[in-house]
Every structure is written in structure tokens, then in C-alpha cells.
Amino acid sequence: MSIMTDIDVTEIRIILEDLTEEQLINILEKNGYTNKGKKNVLIREIMTKISHDIVIQELDELGAI
């Protein structure tokens, strides 16, 4: 997919910041992680625990990209 090569880490983080806490929790849970916390903690967990290709796929499914 060309969309995956067009989005860098900074852009992923900016897009994640636009999501709700519920959407962020859903991304974590869908990928086998559970975490409750403030939005910045959830974003950090997503950025460190989940492959960026998977995060991009999740964002695409949400229509965020």
C-alpha cells in the first residue's frame, strides 16, 4: 500500500491526537493491549507498542486518513 509509505511518525502522532480517548483505547484493545489513562498516555502506548504499519491500517479503517 502506498499510503503506508507516505505517512511518517510525526503525522501518525498528529492524527492520533485528533482521535477520541475511546478510539485510542479501541486501537489498543484490538491489538491485544489494555490501558486506561489520559489521552497522551494512550497515544504513547500506541506509538511504542504497535507497529506503525498496523497503526496506519487502523487509522485508515477509522477514516482518519
Summary of the structure (lengths in Angstrom):
residues: 65
radius of gyration: 10.7
end to end distance: 13.2
largest distance: 32.9
contacts: 165
relative contact order: 0.21
helix: 71%
strand: 0%
